[in-house]
């Protein structure tokens, strides 16, 4: 199950990035419940924040929100990150993520 947490400022969820991939794409969801993370392959190296920039742009596009509302709130220099989408509810973000997950995980409630 995909875990998106409601916060005062929006919704947060965990992401595990794989930099230097051949293309940028959501690979799937790893783990269950509170431990679930969205695994994302990034076609960018982890140099000078480039992978973080690509991650923010990719997630904004995938979720249909402006880049200005997507931010990395933890793990800026780590593969495991916490992303916040400001001004959106956990239900909105969860629904948007489910729509862009690979087919094999779309049936997740």
LINVENHU-V661458 format. One record per residue. RES is the residue in one letter. PSI is psi as a letter, one per 40 degrees, with the letter a starting at -180 (none if undefined). Layout:
res->RES psi->PSI
res->RES psi->PSI
This chain:
res->X psi->i
res->X psi->h
res->X psi->h
res->X psi->h
res->X psi->h
res->X psi->h
res->X psi->i
res->X psi->d
res->X psi->e
res->X psi->b
res->X psi->i
res->X psi->i
res->X psi->i
res->X psi->i
res->X psi->i
res->X psi->h
res->X psi->i
res->X psi->g
res->X psi->i
res->X psi->f
res->X psi->i
res->X psi->d
res->X psi->i
res->X psi->h
res->X psi->i
res->X psi->h
res->X psi->d
res->X psi->a
res->X psi->h
res->X psi->h
res->X psi->a
res->X psi->i
res->X psi->b
res->X psi->d
res->X psi->e
res->X psi->h
res->X psi->i
res->X psi->h
res->X psi->h
res->X psi->h
res->X psi->h
res->X psi->h
res->X psi->f
res->X psi->i
res->X psi->i
res->X psi->f
res->X psi->h
res->X psi->f
res->X psi->e
res->X psi->d
res->X psi->d
res->X psi->d
res->X psi->d
res->X psi->d
res->X psi->d
res->X psi->d
res->X psi->d
res->X psi->d
res->X psi->d
res->X psi->d
res->X psi->d
res->X psi->d
res->X psi->e
res->X psi->f
res->X psi->i
res->X psi->i
res->X psi->d
res->X psi->e
res->X psi->e
res->X psi->h
res->X psi->i
res->X psi->h
res->X psi->e
res->X psi->i
res->X psi->f
res->X psi->d
res->X psi->f
res->X psi->i
res->X psi->d
res->X psi->h
res->X psi->i
res->X psi->h
res->X psi->h
res->X psi->h
res->X psi->h
res->X psi->i
res->X psi->e
res->X psi->i
res->X psi->i
res->X psi->d
res->X psi->d
res->X psi->d
res->X psi->d
res->X psi->d
res->X psi->d
res->X psi->d
res->X psi->d
res->X psi->d
res->X psi->d
res->X psi->e
res->X psi->i
res->X psi->i
res->X psi->d
res->X psi->e
res->X psi->e
res->X psi->d
res->X psi->e
res->X psi->h
res->X psi->none
